[in-house]
Amino acid sequence: MQRERSCAADVIVIGAGPTGLACAIDVQQAGHRVIVVDKGCLCNSLFHYPSHMTFFTTSELLEIGNIPFPTPHAKPSRNEALEYYRKVAMHYRLDVRQYETIVSVSGVDGDFRVVTADRFQREKTYSARKMVVATGYYDIPNLLDVPGEALSKVMHYYTDPHPYYDQDVLVVGGKNSAAIAALELWRHGARVTLVHREPEMHRHVKYWIKPDLENRIKNGEIEAYFSSSVIEIGLDVVTVETPKGPRTIANDFVFAMTGYRPDFAFLESLGICIEGKDRMPVYDVETLESNVPGVYLAGVIVAGARTNEIFIENGRFHGKQIAAGIHQKLPPTLASAGIKGGAE
């Protein structure tokens, strides 16, 4: 079977996370042909969350497409969320193209050309009249920028504690992801050291996690260095600058849980203006259309570097704003608005 090399749609959505899926559903329900493209799998960022993670929010606040999210638990797990979003995509018969990386974007409002490459570097060209960027921020970690950070033992994503049993593990960071990683690693038999540049853990660490970690530190079960920073990572050690001077610590693995940032370079390559110290993109607050006509922004990227302001809970509503803005400018092309699928 010959592989499709080109495809046309009214709207192409870049990013198949919960916000991208919500946008695709709302635009499709308005009667427009939609294609969703992602360089990873469906909900790729959620897939790379810790395997036993539980959300801090309730299932109702994660719902998209007016589809209930059933769970017997007060707060759903990562695996439950992945199953839910798969079923939503199936219900709406969304046209999601997974494992395709954006190579280039060209054209203007009404006539965009998006070239992608699959895992085998085969290219495909999509044409679309409008474009929605919902790329999130989880793909680009904030680096420590120290010697040794490129070593294979250094990771910026934490998934499972089992491989680190009986190992010396350093966790860098002071927010929820660092606290959760440190606690899980310790509970599964790792010897854990925590390093944070501030004098204490961040005030936004969840109320049931913070005292747990503080008690482990107080009891000497987890060693912690506050007001400290990693200055070099070696093969078997890590050097940390502390208020009492540099310390060399035995080390097998490093988890640099120092946060993530949007792909500002990609946004700028589209012509989107980025302004101020928070690197805010320019967009219309009503329609979420950027300063580039025909290019809409959705999800956490609308907040620039302030990545703690937009989550699934509020980003999921961006689709309705975008769909309304697009619907004002494009006539429906599907048989009828409100149908489940856009492939007929």
N, C-alpha and C positions, 0 to 999 in steps of 0.2 A: 504494500500500500504506500503510495507516494505521500510524503509529508507536505502538509499545507505550508505555503511560503508567504502568503499574504491573506489579510482578513480585514473587513471593514465593519465599523460600528458607529453609532451616534456618539457614544461616550466610551473612553477607555479609562479605567480606574487603575492606578499604579499602587499596589499594596493590597494584599488579601487578608489583612487582619480584621478584627471585629468592626473597626470604623470603616475600612474599605468595603467590607461586605454590606454594612448598613447603607453606605452610599449607593452601592450597586443595586440593592433592593429598592431603595426609594426612587432612584432614577428609572429603573426598569418598570416599577409600578406606575410611573408617570407616562409610560408608553414609549420608552426609548430603548434601542438596542444597546446593550452594555457588554463590554469585555473587561475582565479583571486579570491583571498580570502581576505575578510575584516572583522574585528571584529564588524563593524558597517554597516550602509547602504551605498549605492553607493554615492561616494563623501561625506563621513561622515563629514569631516572637514568643507566643504562648507555649509553643512546642519546646522552646529552649529555656523555659522557666524551670526551676527545680522540680524534679519528677514527683515529689510528694507535696508540692505546694498547695496551700489553701488560700483562697482569695480573702482579702480583708473586708470585702463587701458582700452583699447578699445576691442571690441569683437574679432577683427581679431587676437589679440595677445593671445587669450584664446582658439583658435581653435585647434583641434586635428583630426587626421585621414583624413585630407584634406576635412573635412566637414565644409561648411560655417556656421557661427554663426550669423543668422539674428536677428537684433534688431532695432527698430526705434530710440533708444536712443544713444547718443554719447558714453556713458559708460553703460554697461549692469548691471542689478541688480543680486543679489544672486538668486532670483527665476528664472530668465531667464537662468542663468548659469546651475542651477540644471536641468531645462527642456532640455537644449541643451545637456548636458552630458548623460542624460537618453536616448535621441534619438540617440546619437552616439553609445551608447552601444547596443541599439536595432538594429541599422543599420548593425553593424558588427556582430551581434548575439554573443556577447562576453559571455563566460561562467563565470559569476560572482557569487561567493558563499558568500552571505551576512550573517552577524551576526554569524561569526565563528571566535573564538579567537584561536590564535596559542598556543598549549600546549607544543609541542616539535618539534625540527628539528634534524634529524640524517642522517647519510649516507655520501656519498662522491660524487664528481663530476661524473655525469652519473647515479647515483642511490641515490637520496635524498628521505627521508621519512618525511613528514610533517603531524603531528597529530593536529587536531583542535577539539574544543568543541563548540557546539551550545549553545543557550540560556538556554537549559534544561540539559546541561552538557553531552549530547550524543557526543561521539567521532567519528571522521572520519579520515581515513588515506589516504593521497595523496602520490603518487609516481611521481617523476619527474626527468628528466635528468639535468635540469638547473633550477636555482632559481633567481628571480629578487626581490629585496627588495625595495619597494617604500612606506615606512611607514610614510613619512612626519615628522612633529614635533608638531602638534597641540594637541596631546593627553596628553602631560606631561607639566603642567604649572610650571613656576619658582615660588617657594613658598616664602612667606614673612618670614617664619620660626620664628613666634612670638606666644606668648600665645594667645589662642582664635581663631587661624586660622581655626581650625577644626569645629567651630560653623556653623550651617546650614545657617546662614545669610551671610556667606562669600562665594563669587563666583569668579571663575577665567575665566568665560566666560560670555560675555554680549550678550543678544539676543533681548530683547524688553523692552522699557521703561515703558509701561503701568502699570505693577504691583507696580511701585515705586512712583506713584503719592502721593503727600503730605507726603512723607517719607524723613527722614534724611539719605542721601546716601553719602558714602565716595568712591571716585575713586582714586586708587593708580596707578601711572605710568605717563610717560611723552612722550609717542609716540602716533601714530595715533589711536590705539584702545582706549587708555585712553581719548584722546581728543574727539573722536566721542561719546564715552559713556557719558562723562560729559555733552556735549552739548545736546545730545538727552534727557538725563534724566532731565536736567534743562528745556528744552522746553516742556516737558510733565508733569511739575508740581512738580518735586522732588526738595528738598533743597540739593544742591550739594556742597560738599567740595572736592577739589583736593589736593593730597599730592604727591610730587615728590622729590626724593633725590637730584636732580641736581638743580642749581640755576635758570633754565628756562626750558621750553619745548624743546624737542629734535629738532635739526635743520632739521630733515627729516620729521617732521609733514607737511602734504600737505599744499601748499601755500594758498588754499582757506579755510582751517580749522584753521590754527594757528592764524590769526588775529581775526577770529570770537571768538575763545576761549579767546584770550588776552583781547578783548573788554568786554566780559562778566565778566572777572576777574576785569578789571579796573573799571567797573560800579558797582561792588559789588554784581552782580547777582550770581556769582559763587565764593565761598571763596577758596583761594588757599594758600598752604604752600609749599614753595620751600626750597631746601636745608634741607629737613625734612624727617622723616621716621616714620612709624607706629611702636610702641614698644609693644602695647598690645591691644587686641580686647575684649571688655566685652559684656555683654548681651545688654546693652542699651547705651554704650559709646565706644569711641575709644580714646586711648592715643597716642598722636603724639609728637615726639621729634622735636622741632623747634629751630632755632638759638636763640630764646628768652627763651628757656626752654620748659619743657613738657606742653602740652595743652590737656585737656580732652574735647572731643567733643561729643555732643549727636549724637547717631547713631542707625539706624534701619537695614541698609544693607551696605555691603562692596563689591566693585568690585576691585579685585586685578588684574589689567591689566599689569602684570609684565613680559609678554612674555612667551615663551614656548621653549622646547628643544627636540631634537630627543631622541629616546629610545636607548641610548648608551648601556645599559645593554643587550638589545636584540641583537644588533650588535656584542657585545663582546661574547655573548653566542654562536654565529655562528662561532667564531674563527677569526672574523675580527679585525685587529689591529687598535687601535685608538691612534693617536700620537699628541703631542704638546699641548700647552695651549688652542688652538682652537678645540681640540679633533677631528682632521681630520681623517677620515677612510682612509686606504690604498687601492688604486685602480689604475687600468690602465686608463690613461686619454683618450686613444683612444677607448677602448671597454667598459669601466666602470666596468670591472670585478675586484672584490676585490682580496685581497691576498689569499682568500679561493677559490680554483679553482671551477668554475661552479656557483659561487654566484656573482650576478651583483647588483650594487647600482644605484638608480635613484632618481632624485628629490632633495629636499633640504638636504637630509642626506649626500650627497656627500660633502657638505660644512661644516660639523661638527657643531660647535657652532656658526658659522657665518651664521645664519639663514636669514639674510637680503640680501644674495647674490643670492639665487636661488628661483625663483617664478614659477608660472604656465607658464609665458611667455617664460622662457628659459628651465625649466625642461621638458617641453613637447617634446623637441628635443632629450632627452636622449634615447627614444625608438629606434630611428634609429641607434644610435651608438651600443646599446645593440643587436638589431636584427642582425646587420652586424657581430658583434663578435660571436654571437651564430650560425649564418648561416655558418660561416667558419668551425665550429666544428661539427654541426649536419646536417645530410641530411634531407630534407623536408619529413614529414610524411603524410601531408594532400594530397588530390587528386591533387591539384595544388596550387602553390603560387599565392597570390593575390585574393583568394576567400574571400567572406564576412565572412563566419562563419567557426568555427572549430569543429562543433559537428557532422558533417556527418560521 
